[in-house]
Amino acid sequence: MKKNKKINFLIIFLFTSFFSLLNSIEIDIPDSQAETLAHKIFKNETNLHYSKLLQWNENENFLSLGIAHFIWYPSGVKKEFVESFPKFISYLESTNYDLPVWLTSSTACPWHSEEQFNSNFNNFRRAELYKFLQDSQEEQTKFLVLRLQEALPKIIDASSQREKVSENIKKLASTTNGIYALLDYVNFKGEGLNPMESYNGFHWGLLQVLEKMENLNNSPAHNFADAAKYVLKRRVKMSPHEQRWLSGWYKRIDTYYE
């Protein structure tokens, strides 16, 4: 009986160790590439319009900030999406970055609606935020890398195809454009783990693209883009009114082929 327990424990240990190794994927981006990646993501989100570093989109209950349009909610509203801006500020606090004195990781968005935000154009906090977002583009890119790095083990653990997902991540992480595709898509459509971000049980995040991804040619980023288009087309089938956005989504994904 004791021997069986030891064997069972050894099997569990080896199984756990194996998947720990699968999950230990490092995303290494040289400084020379970070600027290029930041430029691409900034272009995707704002078409390089600096005025859109601060933007309250129509029919949304949150402010979008920075090169990746981090989400920032005011207090007292329903948070349907992952709120990323406070996490970015928390990251800067850990590096002792010189933040505006009124801004901390626990600060809620000071505007409560699109109308209030747009009517406070000359507000000093808005001006400070705008300058801060211009000055911290390198840090924003580093945070995106950290966010991806922290998301990958969760994505692998949540998958029923762990080996396939892990292998696809490793292939993507071995190329500059593959890293760009990972960074941009997780920022664009999320991790694929949030139960609220699904239709009829179908998600459209990074996890689902990695599971759908097939190795059809020698370009991991190309294979990833094909899978992303499939996943987003499936989303639109579940929610036909989103058809009007699909061409724009495809145009963004087309940059993964480049």
C-alpha positions, 0 to 999 in steps of 0.5 A: 500500500505504501509502495503504491502511494509512493508511485502515485506521488511520483507520477503526480510529481513528474506530471506537475514538473512536466507542465511546469516546464511547459509553462516556463516560457520566457519572452525576451525582447531586446531594446532595439525591438521594443520601440518597433513593437510599441510603434506597431501596437500604437498604430493598431490602436490609434493609427498613430494619432497622439490625441487618441492616447486619451480616448473615451469611445462612444457607448463605453463606460471606461476611458482608454489610455496609452499606446495599447488603450489600457482600460480605466473605469470610474468608481461605481460602474460595472466592469465587463472587461479586465481593467488594465490601467491600474495594473500598469500604474502598479507596475510603475510604482514597483519601479519607482517611476515618477508618476503624477502626484494624484495618480496611484494604482488605487485611483479610479478614473476621475471622469464618470462618462464620455460627456464629462470627459469631453467637457473637461478638455482643459482639466489639469489632470487630463493634461498631466495624463496626456504628458505622462502617456507620451513620456512612458511609451517604453514603460508601456511596452515593457508592461505589455511584455510582462502582462503577456509573460504572466498570462501564458502559464494561466493560458496553458493551464486552462487549455485541454491541449496543453502541449499544443498550446505550449509548443505554439507559444514557443514557436511564436516567441522565437520570432520577432513577428510572433512576439508581436502577434502574441503581444498585440492579440492578447491586448486586442482580444484578451486572454480568452479566460474571462467567462464574461467575454464569450458568446454561447460558451465560445471565447475569442481570446489568445487561448482559443487562437493558440488552440486553433493554430495549425502548423501549415507553413514555416511562419508561426505568425502566419499560422497564428493570423489564420487561426485568429481570423477563424476565431473572430469569424466564429465570434461574429456568427454568434453575434451577427451585429458585429459583422461591421467590425470584422473587416477592421479586425482582419486588417489588424490581423493582416499585420501579423503576416508582414 
